[in-house]
Amino acid sequence: MSDSACSLGDYYAERAYEYDEVYRKPERQADLARLKQLLPPLVADKRVLEIAAGTGYWTQVLAWAAASITWPGSRPSSPAWRRYASGAGL
């Protein structure tokens, strides 16, 4: 892996909390709850390619239902990977 890829990954890992602030806004909670109900059945037992997984917020939602989730640039130290492992019960 190149130095720039590591630096970019570190950058996003450090900013994950800030990027996820949108999901903590009170006015978004009803919509988020509805999406969390609707999305898992759509990926149940399917292999998912998640483009732009970012912090992994939605990765953890889909992990319980999907047969597998793959995202470009995934690595065990990324926020998305940690959330996937948590969501999948790994």
matplotlib code that plots the C-alpha trace (Angstrom):
import matplotlib.pyplot as plt

x = [0.0, 1.3, 2.1, -0.6, -3.2, -2.2, -2.4, -5.8, -7.1, -5.7, -7.3, -10.8, -10.3, -9.6, -12.6, -15.1, -16.9, -17.3, -18.6, -21.2, -22.6, -25.4, -26.7, -27.0, -29.3, -32.6, -34.6, -33.1, -33.9, -37.3, -35.9, -32.9, -35.0, -37.2, -34.1, -32.7, -35.9, -36.1, -32.5, -31.6, -34.3, -33.1, -29.7, -30.7, -28.3, -26.8, -23.2, -23.0, -20.5, -20.6, -19.2, -17.9, -18.4, -17.0, -17.3, -19.2, -22.5, -24.6, -22.2, -23.0, -26.8, -26.4, -23.9, -26.5, -28.5, -26.0, -24.1, -21.0, -20.0, -17.1, -15.9, -13.0, -10.1, -11.3, -8.7, -9.0, -8.0, -10.7, -13.8, -16.0, -14.2, -14.5, -18.2, -18.7, -17.0, -19.2, -22.4, -21.7, -20.9, -17.3]
y = [0.0, 3.4, 6.1, 8.3, 5.5, 5.1, 8.8, 9.1, 6.2, 7.7, 11.0, 9.4, 7.3, 10.4, 12.3, 9.5, 10.9, 14.3, 12.6, 10.6, 13.8, 13.8, 10.5, 12.0, 14.9, 14.5, 15.6, 12.6, 9.9, 8.9, 8.6, 6.7, 4.2, 3.6, 3.0, 0.6, -1.4, -1.3, -2.0, -5.3, -7.3, -6.0, -7.5, -10.6, -13.5, -11.5, -10.5, -6.7, -4.4, -1.2, 1.8, 4.6, 2.8, 5.8, 5.4, 2.2, 3.5, 1.6, -1.3, -2.2, -2.0, -4.4, -6.8, -8.7, -9.6, -9.8, -13.0, -10.8, -7.2, -6.0, -2.4, -1.1, -0.1, -2.1, -2.8, -4.0, -0.6, 1.4, 2.6, 0.7, -2.5, -2.2, -1.4, -4.4, -6.7, -5.3, -5.5, -9.0, -10.2, -11.1]
z = [0.0, -0.9, 1.7, 0.3, 0.7, 4.4, 5.0, 3.4, 5.4, 8.6, 7.7, 7.3, 10.4, 12.5, 11.0, 11.2, 14.3, 12.5, 9.3, 11.3, 13.0, 10.4, 11.8, 15.3, 14.3, 16.0, 12.9, 11.0, 13.5, 12.1, 8.5, 9.7, 11.6, 8.6, 6.3, 8.9, 8.6, 4.8, 3.7, 5.4, 3.6, 0.3, 0.8, 2.8, 1.9, -1.0, -1.7, -1.5, -3.2, -1.2, -3.0, -0.8, 2.5, 4.3, 8.1, 7.7, 9.2, 6.7, 6.5, 10.0, 9.2, 6.2, 7.8, 9.8, 6.6, 3.8, 3.0, 2.6, 2.0, 0.0, -0.4, -2.4, -0.1, 2.8, 5.5, 9.1, 10.5, 8.7, 10.5, 8.0, 8.7, 12.4, 12.1, 9.7, 12.2, 14.9, 12.9, 11.6, 15.1, 14.2]

ax = plt.figure().add_subplot(projection="3d")
ax.plot(x, y, z, "-o")
ax.set_aspect("equal")
plt.show()
